[in-house]
Amino acid sequence: MRFEKWQAAGNAYLVIERTDLVHPPTPARVQRICHPDLGAGSDGILVLDPIGPGHTRVQILNPDGGEAEFSGNGSRIAAGY
């Protein structure tokens, strides 16, 4: 799986394009990927899904596997990516 690790104001997120996902981001997988010792270590995962020219949907996943409603730093990272 291809991903990039970005940092903004003290938060590190993994950025993954939905087309690069090999398996769906289940809570258990997200927890393992975000784990600092067993995975890549991050404050969450941003799954980017292009929905049209110049428009991208961002799914923000917390390190516990749950979905966040909003993240300022996550949004900043997605826009920069």
N, CA, C and O atoms as a DFTB+ gen file, in Angstrom:
324 C
 N C O
     1  1       0.844      -1.166       0.000
     2  2       0.000       0.000       0.000
     3  2       0.897       1.239       0.000
     4  3       1.829       1.343       0.797
     5  1       0.608       2.158      -0.889
     6  2       1.373       3.395      -0.987
     7  2       0.744       4.442      -0.078
     8  3      -0.474       4.625      -0.087
     9  1       1.563       5.124       0.700
    10  2       1.080       6.215       1.546
    11  2       2.204       7.215       1.755
    12  3       3.374       6.921       1.512
    13  1       1.825       8.402       2.211
    14  2       2.798       9.414       2.606
    15  2       2.466       9.829       4.029
    16  3       1.306       9.791       4.441
    17  1       3.478      10.220       4.770
    18  2       3.281      10.701       6.134
    19  2       3.546      12.204       6.146
    20  3       4.642      12.659       5.819
    21  1       2.514      12.971       6.533
    22  2       2.598      14.427       6.564
    23  2       2.409      14.906       7.994
    24  3       1.785      14.229       8.811
    25  1       2.958      16.090       8.290
    26  2       2.873      16.685       9.617
    27  2       2.347      18.106       9.498
    28  3       2.721      18.847       8.589
    29  1       1.461      18.483      10.443
    30  2       0.957      19.862      10.493
    31  2       0.693      20.220      11.948
    32  3      -0.103      19.566      12.622
    33  1       1.355      21.245      12.421
    34  2       1.140      21.774      13.779
    35  2       1.168      20.682      14.843
    36  3       0.338      20.672      15.752
    37  1       2.114      19.775      14.729
    38  2       2.295      18.760      15.763
    39  2       1.538      17.462      15.551
    40  3       1.710      16.527      16.333
    41  1       0.713      17.371      14.530
    42  2      -0.002      16.129      14.223
    43  2       0.593      15.496      12.972
    44  3       0.863      16.179      11.984
    45  1       0.792      14.189      13.028
    46  2       1.287      13.443      11.873
    47  2       0.172      12.537      11.370
    48  3      -0.361      11.725      12.127
    49  1      -0.179      12.672      10.108
    50  2      -1.216      11.849       9.490
    51  2      -0.630      11.094       8.313
    52  3       0.276      11.572       7.632
    53  1      -1.166       9.903       8.089
    54  2      -0.833       9.160       6.892
    55  2      -1.852       9.540       5.829
    56  3      -3.052       9.571       6.101
    57  1      -1.388       9.827       4.632
    58  2      -2.263      10.197       3.524
    59  2      -2.274       9.031       2.541
    60  3      -1.235       8.611       2.033
    61  1      -3.491       8.515       2.286
    62  2      -3.646       7.372       1.386
    63  2      -4.746       7.703       0.383
    64  3      -5.827       8.148       0.769
    65  1      -4.480       7.494      -0.873
    66  2      -5.524       7.648      -1.878
    67  2      -6.345       6.360      -1.912
    68  3      -5.797       5.258      -1.903
    69  1      -7.667       6.519      -1.952
    70  2      -8.551       5.347      -1.882
    71  2      -8.193       4.300      -2.936
    72  3      -8.308       3.102      -2.675
    73  1      -7.763       4.731      -4.115
    74  2      -7.416       3.771      -5.178
    75  2      -6.173       2.956      -4.830
    76  3      -5.935       1.913      -5.439
    77  1      -5.372       3.414      -3.858
    78  2      -4.171       2.686      -3.444
    79  2      -4.439       1.707      -2.306
    80  3      -3.549       0.944      -1.931
    81  1      -5.657       1.715      -1.747
    82  2      -5.980       0.793      -0.662
    83  2      -6.092      -0.626      -1.186
    84  3      -6.809      -0.888      -2.152
    85  1      -5.384      -1.535      -0.548
    86  2      -5.448      -2.943      -0.920
    87  2      -6.634      -3.595      -0.202
    88  3      -7.319      -4.444      -0.772
    89  1      -6.872      -3.195       1.045
    90  2      -7.970      -3.713       1.867
    91  2      -8.731      -2.529       2.447
    92  3      -8.161      -1.446       2.583
    93  1     -10.011      -2.705       2.795
    94  2     -10.757      -1.600       3.408
    95  2     -10.146      -1.216       4.761
    96  3      -9.609      -2.074       5.461
    97  1     -10.224       0.056       5.128
    98  2      -9.627       0.507       6.396
    99  2     -10.527       0.184       7.595
   100  3     -11.197       1.066       8.132
   101  1     -10.535      -1.077       8.004
   102  2     -11.326      -1.487       9.162
   103  2     -10.709      -0.893      10.429
   104  3      -9.532      -0.531      10.427
   105  1     -11.486      -0.788      11.509
   106  2     -10.907      -0.261      12.755
   107  2      -9.651      -1.009      13.214
   108  3      -8.693      -0.379      13.661
   109  1      -9.644      -2.324      13.111
   110  2      -8.466      -3.095      13.534
   111  2      -7.243      -2.769      12.665
   112  3      -6.131      -2.654      13.181
   113  1      -7.442      -2.622      11.356
   114  2      -6.324      -2.286      10.469
   115  2      -5.802      -0.887      10.756
   116  3      -4.592      -0.663      10.792
   117  1      -6.724       0.058      10.961
   118  2      -6.316       1.432      11.250
   119  2      -5.516       1.480      12.549
   120  3      -4.487       2.153      12.617
   121  1      -5.979       0.776      13.577
   122  2      -5.251       0.737      14.851
   123  2      -3.845       0.197      14.663
   124  3      -2.890       0.735      15.224
   125  1      -3.714      -0.849      13.887
   126  2      -2.403      -1.462      13.661
   127  2      -1.488      -0.541      12.854
   128  3      -0.307      -0.403      13.172
   129  1      -2.030       0.085      11.818
   130  2      -1.232       0.980      10.982
   131  2      -0.760       2.196      11.779
   132  3       0.377       2.639      11.616
   133  1      -1.629       2.739      12.642
   134  2      -1.292       3.941      13.403
   135  2      -0.428       3.662      14.632
   136  3       0.112       4.593      15.230
   137  1      -0.292       2.406      15.011
   138  2       0.477       2.048      16.208
   139  2       1.922       2.518      16.063
   140  3       2.538       2.289      15.022
   141  1       2.475       3.172      17.091
   142  2       3.831       3.716      16.969
   143  2       4.937       2.665      16.850
   144  3       5.995       2.950      16.288
   145  1       4.709       1.457      17.372
   146  2       5.747       0.423      17.310
   147  2       5.479      -0.645      16.252
   148  3       6.412      -1.152      15.629
   149  1       4.221      -0.982      16.052
   150  2       3.876      -2.074      15.146
   151  2       3.487      -1.602      13.747
   152  3       3.410      -2.406      12.818
   153  1       3.244      -0.305      13.597
   154  2       2.835       0.244      12.303
   155  2       3.681       1.440      11.931
   156  3       4.821       1.573      12.377
   157  1       3.117       2.309      11.112
   158  2       3.830       3.500      10.669
   159  2       3.830       4.602      11.722
   160  3       4.642       5.525      11.660
   161  1       2.925       4.507      12.682
   162  2       2.834       5.510      13.737
   163  2       2.256       6.813      13.227
   164  3       2.894       7.514      12.442
   165  1       1.039       7.146      13.673
   166  2       0.437       8.401      13.239
   167  2      -0.725       8.771      14.151
   168  3      -1.197       7.963      14.951
   169  1      -1.172      10.016      14.008
   170  2      -2.331      10.508      14.744
   171  2      -3.624      10.223      13.999
   172  3      -4.698      10.614      14.457
   173  1      -3.541       9.553      12.869
   174  2      -4.712       9.200      12.089
   175  2      -4.356       8.969      10.641
   176  3      -3.203       9.093      10.229
   177  1      -5.388       8.627       9.873
   178  2      -5.225       8.355       8.451
   179  2      -6.217       9.211       7.683
   180  3      -7.388       9.307       8.051
   181  1      -5.741       9.829       6.619
   182  2      -6.605      10.583       5.712
   183  2      -6.740       9.771       4.436
   184  3      -5.755       9.531       3.737
   185  1      -7.958       9.351       4.136
   186  2      -8.218       8.605       2.902
   187  2      -8.828       9.588       1.913
   188  3      -9.917      10.114       2.140
   189  1      -8.118       9.834       0.812
   190  2      -8.556      10.803      -0.185
   191  2      -9.248      10.097      -1.337
   192  3      -8.755       9.103      -1.871
   193  1     -10.408      10.638      -1.708
   194  2     -11.233      10.042      -2.744
   195  2     -11.646      11.125      -3.735
   196  3     -12.573      11.882      -3.450
   197  1     -10.978      11.225      -4.904
   198  2     -11.365      12.235      -5.887
   199  2     -12.818      12.021      -6.336
   200  3     -13.210      10.909      -6.690
   201  1     -13.609      13.104      -6.315
   202  2     -15.012      12.989      -6.716
   203  2     -15.334      13.850      -7.929
   204  3     -16.478      13.869      -8.385
   205  1     -14.357      14.554      -8.453
   206  2     -14.556      15.383      -9.632
   207  2     -13.367      16.304      -9.817
   208  3     -12.496      16.365      -8.949
   209  1     -13.312      17.020     -10.927
   210  2     -12.190      17.928     -11.163
   211  2     -12.068      18.965     -10.048
   212  3     -12.985      19.753      -9.817
   213  1     -10.943      18.954      -9.373
   214  2     -10.694      19.924      -8.313
   215  2     -11.409      19.645      -7.008
   216  3     -11.369      20.480      -6.105
   217  1     -12.073      18.481      -6.873
   218  2     -12.816      18.146      -5.656
   219  2     -12.400      16.773      -5.152
   220  3     -12.325      15.807      -5.912
   221  1     -12.132      16.710      -3.855
   222  2     -11.725      15.461      -3.228
   223  2     -12.453      15.304      -1.902
   224  3     -12.507      16.238      -1.102
   225  1     -13.006      14.134      -1.673
   226  2     -13.614      13.809      -0.385
   227  2     -12.507      13.274       0.523
   228  3     -11.668      12.486       0.087
   229  1     -12.506      13.705       1.783
   230  2     -11.499      13.271       2.738
   231  2     -12.174      12.517       3.877
   232  3     -13.026      13.068       4.572
   233  1     -11.797      11.271       4.064
   234  2     -12.259      10.487       5.208
   235  2     -11.155      10.539       6.246
   236  3     -10.016      10.162       5.968
   237  1     -11.489      11.008       7.450
   238  2     -10.507      11.159       8.519
   239  2     -10.718      10.033       9.525
   240  3     -11.771       9.940      10.157
   241  1      -9.711       9.185       9.666
   242  2      -9.789       8.051      10.576
   243  2      -8.880       8.297      11.775
   244  3      -7.697       8.598      11.617
   245  1      -9.441       8.166      12.970
   246  2      -8.682       8.317      14.209
   247  2      -7.841       7.072      14.445
   248  3      -8.134       6.019      13.879
   249  1      -6.796       7.169      15.272
   250  2      -5.936       6.004      15.514
   251  2      -6.659       4.840      16.204
   252  3      -6.169       3.712      16.179
   253  1      -7.829       5.106      16.824
   254  2      -8.597       4.015      17.438
   255  2      -9.482       3.305      16.421
   256  3     -10.182       2.352      16.763
   257  1      -9.452       3.767      15.169
   258  2     -10.219       3.132      14.104
   259  2     -11.544       3.807      13.811
   260  3     -12.197       3.485      12.819
   261  1     -11.951       4.738      14.661
   262  2     -13.200       5.451      14.437
   263  2     -13.025       6.575      13.430
   264  3     -11.907       6.994      13.130
   265  1     -14.144       7.052      12.916
   266  2     -14.109       8.128      11.931
   267  2     -14.340       9.464      12.627
   268  3     -15.245       9.595      13.450
   269  1     -13.518      10.451      12.293
   270  2     -13.641      11.792      12.856
   271  2     -14.560      12.628      11.972
   272  3     -14.608      12.435      10.757
   273  1     -15.287      13.552      12.586
   274  2     -16.131      14.462      11.811
   275  2     -15.291      15.549      11.154
   276  3     -15.584      15.977      10.037
   277  1     -14.242      15.997      11.850
   278  2     -13.434      17.099      11.335
   279  2     -12.077      17.097      12.019
   280  3     -11.955      16.697      13.176
   281  1     -11.073      17.541      11.305
   282  2      -9.747      17.767      11.862
   283  2      -9.128      18.931      11.099
   284  3      -8.911      18.850       9.890
   285  1      -8.846      20.012      11.817
   286  2      -8.230      21.169      11.176
   287  2      -6.886      20.829      10.577
   288  3      -6.614      21.163       9.424
   289  1      -6.035      20.163      11.354
   290  2      -4.719      19.787      10.832
   291  2      -4.831      18.749       9.722
   292  3      -4.083      18.795       8.745
   293  1      -5.768      17.813       9.873
   294  2      -5.986      16.822       8.824
   295  2      -6.438      17.483       7.527
   296  3      -5.973      17.125       6.445
   297  1      -7.344      18.446       7.641
   298  2      -7.820      19.173       6.453
   299  2      -6.694      19.967       5.815
   300  3      -6.580      20.034       4.591
   301  1      -5.864      20.566       6.657
   302  2      -4.706      21.333       6.155
   303  2      -3.756      20.412       5.385
   304  3      -3.250      20.774       4.323
   305  1      -3.528      19.243       5.922
   306  2      -2.636      18.279       5.257
   307  2      -3.249      17.829       3.938
   308  3      -2.556      17.783       2.921
   309  1      -4.543      17.494       3.937
   310  2      -5.203      17.051       2.709
   311  2      -5.134      18.114       1.630
   312  3      -4.902      17.801       0.463
   313  1      -5.335      19.372       2.011
   314  2      -5.263      20.469       1.041
   315  2      -3.839      20.612       0.495
   316  3      -3.657      20.865      -0.696
   317  1      -2.838      20.452       1.350
   318  2      -1.453      20.547       0.911
   319  2      -1.035      19.397       0.009
   320  3      -0.234      19.572      -0.909
   321  1      -1.578      18.238       0.275
   322  2      -1.260      17.065      -0.526
   323  2      -1.777      17.247      -1.934
   324  3      -1.609      16.362      -2.773
